[in-house]
Amino acid sequence: MFHRLHWKIILVLGLFLLASCQPAAPTPVPLSTFTDPDEELTKAVRQAQDSMHVLRQAFLAPKPSYVFMSVKVRFVGESRTEDMWTEPVDLLDNVYTVRMVEGVTIEMQAHPDRLIEVSPDEIIDWMILEDDGTVLGGYTLRLEYERMTPEEQEKYHERTGYLRFE
């Protein structure tokens, strides 16, 4: 009997050891054209955060014309930050549960399709795409779009289907 218990303890300890091992860090990839928060970006983030009530209302009572909703979340590491677009799937007690669309390289558990909880202060932008191509919100997208050349803007429209910002 003691022998069987001994093996169970060793097995459990081995499982804990295996679970505590972390995989190697993924190779970083460029995620945004914004490398340093400048004055325009700070203003865009402020606009998004000041209008979060629009996203909240739209999330709780979506219109039939809404095709897609997304929130841009800031992930902060020791030496850098990453801003990623995610898909909100739930809202409870002012905490959003979002589905990762892309993987974050500074937070090991934030890989595609993973659900994570974020508070509104971690959300730096939001957007709603309507079926006519209109984008509501998307303040950092607007800034990025304004900084594009006319050729880049045309390709952007072709890739995204976004026709105008409101």
C-alpha positions in Angstrom: 0.0 0.0 0.0 2.8 2.4 0.9 4.5 1.6 -2.4 1.4 2.6 -4.5 1.0 5.9 -2.6 4.7 6.6 -3.1 4.3 6.3 -6.9 1.2 8.6 -6.9 3.1 11.3 -5.1 6.0 11.1 -7.6 3.5 11.2 -10.5 1.8 14.3 -9.1 5.1 16.1 -8.4 6.2 15.3 -12.0 2.9 16.7 -13.4 3.4 19.9 -11.4 7.0 20.2 -12.7 5.9 19.6 -16.3 3.1 22.2 -15.9 5.4 24.8 -14.5 7.8 24.7 -17.6 7.3 27.5 -20.0 7.8 27.1 -23.8 10.4 29.2 -25.5 9.4 32.8 -26.3 8.0 33.3 -29.8 9.7 35.5 -32.3 8.5 39.1 -32.1 6.7 40.4 -35.1 5.8 44.1 -35.9 2.3 44.7 -34.8 1.6 48.4 -35.3 3.0 51.4 -37.1 3.0 53.3 -33.8 6.4 52.8 -32.1 6.2 55.7 -29.6 3.1 57.2 -28.3 3.1 60.6 -29.8 0.6 63.5 -29.2 -1.8 62.4 -31.9 -1.9 58.8 -30.7 -2.5 60.0 -27.2 -5.4 62.1 -28.4 -6.8 59.1 -30.4 -6.6 56.8 -27.3 -8.3 59.5 -25.2 -11.1 59.8 -27.7 -11.6 56.1 -27.7 -11.7 55.8 -23.9 -14.0 58.8 -23.6 -16.5 57.1 -25.9 -16.4 53.6 -24.4 -20.1 54.1 -23.5 -20.9 53.9 -27.2 -19.2 50.5 -27.4 -20.8 49.3 -24.2 -24.3 50.2 -25.4 -23.7 48.7 -28.9 -22.3 45.5 -27.3 -25.3 45.1 -25.0 -27.9 46.0 -27.7 -26.3 45.4 -31.1 -28.1 46.7 -34.2 -28.7 44.4 -37.1 -26.4 46.5 -39.3 -23.3 45.6 -37.1 -21.1 43.2 -38.9 -18.1 43.2 -36.5 -17.0 44.6 -33.2 -13.4 44.8 -32.0 -11.4 46.3 -29.1 -7.7 47.2 -29.1 -6.1 46.1 -25.9 -2.7 47.3 -24.6 -0.5 44.5 -23.3 2.4 45.8 -21.2 5.6 43.8 -20.7 8.7 44.7 -18.7 10.4 46.6 -21.6 7.7 47.1 -24.2 4.0 47.2 -25.0 1.9 45.6 -27.7 -1.5 46.8 -28.9 -3.7 44.1 -30.3 -7.2 44.1 -31.8 -9.4 41.5 -30.1 -13.1 40.4 -30.3 -15.3 41.2 -27.4 -17.5 38.2 -26.4 -18.8 39.1 -23.0 -19.2 41.9 -20.6 -19.8 41.4 -16.9 -19.2 43.9 -14.0 -17.5 46.3 -16.4 -14.9 43.6 -17.4 -14.7 42.6 -21.0 -14.0 39.0 -22.0 -12.2 39.1 -25.4 -11.1 36.5 -27.8 -7.5 37.0 -29.1 -7.4 37.3 -32.8 -3.6 37.4 -33.0 -1.0 36.2 -30.6 0.8 38.5 -28.2 4.5 37.9 -27.9 5.0 39.5 -24.4 2.3 37.6 -22.6 2.6 33.8 -23.0 -1.0 32.8 -22.5 -2.5 35.4 -25.0 -2.5 33.3 -28.1 -5.1 33.2 -30.9 -8.6 32.1 -29.9 -7.8 32.4 -26.2 -10.3 34.2 -24.0 -8.9 36.8 -21.6 -10.5 39.4 -19.3 -9.6 43.0 -19.7 -10.7 46.1 -17.9 -11.8 49.2 -19.7 -8.6 51.0 -18.8 -6.6 48.4 -20.8 -8.7 49.1 -23.9 -7.1 51.8 -26.0 -9.5 51.8 -29.0 -12.7 50.2 -30.2 -14.5 49.8 -33.5 -17.8 48.7 -34.9 -18.0 47.8 -38.6 -21.5 48.3 -40.2 -22.7 46.4 -43.2 -22.4 49.5 -45.4 -18.6 49.7 -44.7 -18.9 52.5 -42.1 -16.6 52.2 -39.1 -17.7 53.7 -35.8 -14.9 54.4 -33.3 -11.5 53.2 -34.6 -9.7 56.3 -33.5 -6.2 54.8 -33.8 -7.2 53.3 -37.2 -8.2 56.8 -38.4 -4.8 58.2 -37.4 -3.0 55.3 -39.0 -5.1 55.8 -42.2 -4.4 59.6 -42.2 -0.6 58.8 -42.1 -0.9 56.5 -45.2 -0.1 57.6 -48.7 -3.1 57.7 -51.2 -1.8 54.4 -52.7 -1.7 52.8 -49.2 -5.1 54.1 -48.4 -6.5 52.5 -51.6 -5.0 49.1 -50.7 -6.3 49.5 -47.2 -9.9 49.9 -48.5 -9.4 46.9 -50.7 -8.1 44.7 -47.9 -10.5 45.7 -45.1 -13.7 46.8 -46.9 -13.8 49.8 -44.6 -15.3 52.6 -46.7 -15.6 55.5 -44.3 -15.1 56.5 -40.6 -17.9 58.1 -38.6 
